[in-house]
Amino acid sequence: MHCPVRVEREGDTHHVVIEGFKRAGEGAVTALRSVVMDAATYRWRAAGRCGDFVWSIEYRGDDLVCTLAGLRLIESWPEGPDLVWQVRGLLLRLGRSTGTRPASDASAGERA
């Protein structure tokens, strides 16, 4: 709702890009900033195993770039095949908001 979001794809890896997040205004974005930047927000733990949905969180200029775990890796986790469908659904939803298709295209967008 506050910043445009797009998905960039490199092979099996997806990057969620929140445009202008670094300089985004006050209020809701300011409150979200510390949660969004905390890598622990994107961890999972099950059956004595753990992993990360997000491999890196970094700024590219004013844009925040979150690099997601690869789909093949996610598929190897407990309940991974179900998780892959959920991640693909999210990426597809991001693409539908602007009419692009992230499953096969390089980018897609939505407002966060």
N, C-alpha and C positions, 0 to 999 in steps of 0.2 A: 504494500500500500504506500510505501514511502520511497522506495528505490527500485528502479528497473532491475530485473534479474534475467540472465540468459545462461544457457548451458553450452559449453564448448566441448567438443569430443575429439580425443586423440586415440584412435584405436579402441581399446577396452577401457580407457580412462576418461572420466568426465570431470569437467571443472564447472562449478556453479559460480558465476560471476555476479556479484551484487554491485551494480554500477553506482559510483559516487558515494559509496558507504562511508569513506573516510571523512568526507566533509558534510555528510548529511546533517540536517538541522537538529533541533532539540527534541525533547519529549520522548516519544516512543523509540526512536532510533537510538538516542543516547542510552536509554534504559536497556535496550537489546545488545548494545555494543559489547559489554563485558561477557555476556552469555555466549554470543556468537563467536567471540575470539577465544573462548575457553575450549581447548581440544577435548577435555574430559566430557564435554557435552555430547560428543559423538562416539563414545566408547560403548561396547557391549561386553557382557560377561554371562556365560552359560556353561554348565557342566564342567567347571574347572578351567575353561578356556576364556580368553578375552581377545578383543580386537578393536580396530578403529574403522569407522565408516568414512572418516575424513583423514586423509594422509597429511595434508598441509593446509594451513590457513595463512595467507599472506596478502599484502597489498601490492597491486600493480597500478602505480599511480594512485588515483583516488578510488579505484575499484578494489573490492575485497574478493579474492579468488580462493575458493575452497575446492581442493582436489580430492575427489572421492576415491575410495578403494575400488579397484577394478572389479567388474562383474564376475569374472572367473574366480577371483579370490573370494568374493562374497558367497558364491555358490558352494565353496568348500566348507563354510562355517556351519555350525548346527542350525538346522532349518534354513540353510542357505538358499535352496531353490525357491522357497517362498519369499525370502528377503529380496532375491533378484527381481522377482515379479513386482514387488512393492517399489523398489528403486526405479525399475523401468516405468512403472506407472507414474511415479513422480516426475520423471524426465519427460514423459509423454504429456503430462498435464502442463508442465511448464511450456512445452512447445505449442500446445493447442491454444494457449492464451493469446498467441500472436500468429497462429496459423502455420508455424514451422513444425518440422518433425525431427526432434533430437535423436531418435533412434538411428537415423540415417544421415542427418545433416550435421553440420559443424556447430550450429548454435540454435538456441531457442530463447524466448523471453517471456517474462511475467513480472508483475509488480510484487515486491515483497512487503 
